[in-house]
Structure formats: C-alpha cells, structure tokens
Amino acid sequence: MSEHLTYRKEIRPCVLTFDDIKKIFRELNKCQERAVEIEKKSWKKESFESEQVYKNFVNQRCDNYKISIVVNGANGEDLAGEDSTLFDSDNLPEEVVGVYFSNISWYRSMFGVNPAHCFAINIDFRKPPIIDFSTRSTDPTPNSSIVEVSGNDSLWVQSVVEAVKRVEREKSSNRNILHRPFAYDFVVWFLGIPVGVFGASKCEAFIGKYTDSNFVLYATCIVFFGALLMCFRGAFSYTKWAFPKIELIREGSATLKHRKRWSVLVGTIVLSVISSFVFKAISG
C-alpha cells in the first residue's frame, strides 16, 4: 500500500484577479477528475456482494467527489457554489476578503470521512488596519492563505500544489519585504530614525531663534523626534494596507485609489528632498 502524503504550504505574496482564481479552479477541477480515477482503481469489484452494489457504491462516491467554493465578504457575507460562474455572480460581496476551495465538504457530509485524495485551499485577501499601533512591530502581517493537500498518489498531490504555484509564480509580487517579521524595525533603523534626527535638527534650529532655554529647546526637539517616528509608523501601516500581502484586483477598488494618492505623496516628498539637496549643493 502506498504511503499517505500530506502537504501544507503558505501562499506567497501575489496580486490576483478573478480570472486568475478561475484558472486555479479549472486546474483543480482536472486534479479532481484524476482523483476520482485513482479512487476507482482502489475499489475492487470482487469485494462487493454484487456488481449492482459495486456500481451504486462507485456512483454515490463519485457524485460527491466535487469541489466546493466559498467567497467571503468583509461584512460577513458568504457566497457558495460549485463552479467558476460563481465569480461572475451579481451577488458577489462588494469587498471580497477570501476565497476557499475544497473537495472535502460534500464528501464528508455524505460519508463522515474525508476523501482519500483531498485538498483545502484558502486565499486570504484581508488587509491589516489602515493605521495600526496595536500590533507588535516585530510581527509579520497576519494572513491565513494556505494550500493543504493529502493523498496516496504523490503525482496527484504535486499536481494540486502546482495548480496554485503556477498562478502564484505568474502573479508574484515583491511585497514580502513589507509583511515579513521585523520589516518595520529594519525600515525604521535605516530610514525612520535618520529622518527623525534630520527633522529634530531642523526643529532645533527653528526653535532656537525663539528661546534661550535649553530645557525648552531640547524638550521640544525630543517631542518632535517622537512625533516624527509615530508618523513614520503610521505611514508604514498605511503602506502595508495599500500594498497587501495577497491582493484581489477589482475595478473601482478603494485600495487602487489610495495607492495612486500614496504614489503622488511619496513622489512629491522624494522630489522635494532631492530638490532641496541639489539647491543647497549649487548655492553652497
């Protein structure tokens, strides 16, 4: 008897559309058909009382070897179906936060056990809070996107994994640097603190014109430095929200609108800083 294999893998950062999700479903459907054929070979006719009992058993099992799809909405809506037309439905949630594929639900509800060759795939499109000071800066961005596959046939297990990985590779993004552990700590040390020190030095020069008190001067600079770091933390949270780990692109998405504004804002700041240094270099 072949060894039973179990595979569990997180889905890497990527940017998807409903066409990509349909593509995953089509590939999973092919895997499902192969799973049925593998199962049929394991059901020996001679172990049944009669040929009719065997046929009934096979038909009943095969009829319930089907893929369930659940689309989750941000407000608790769940839309369920069994084929890709679900993704064209007018009843789709306005904000989709998850898509779940599984060939376990129907089979288990009928027979009380999982099929011998089964999978559960969760694609999590949830985004972190737009401004978040509550989570620890060292923590990665929470995301429950995962592929879980189990079966006796190693080639079949690999084909299910590849159905997801193929689209994952095609639509991969470089956003992992934003969402990995210690991402904020790295950025704040190499960008946030230098910006804070630069801002505090400008604050010192400005406040020094209006007071002779060292206490007032340095207290103001410390507060200003802390405020800049808080703003930097807020800006980093906003960036993670605008560029989520796994994203579903839909027309009219609020994230796309925010991203355009983010690009304009960052571009303006960077251009201003470069212009300031160039002006000083020319005039100095």
Secondary structure, DSSP 8 states (H G I E B T S, - for coil): ----EEEEEE---EEE-HHHHHHHHHHHHHHHHHHHHHHHHHS-GGGSSSHHHHHHHHHHHHHT---EEEEEETTS-EEEESSGGGGG-TTS-SSEEEEEEESSHHHHHHHSS--SSEEEEEEE-----SS--SS-TTS------EEEEEES-HHHHHHHHHHHHHHHHHTB-STHHHHSTTHHHHHIIIIIHHHHHHHHHHHHHHHTTT---HHHHHHHHHHHHHHHHHHHHHHHHHHHHHS-SEEE--TT-HHHHHHHHHHHHHHHHHHHHHHHHHHHHHH-
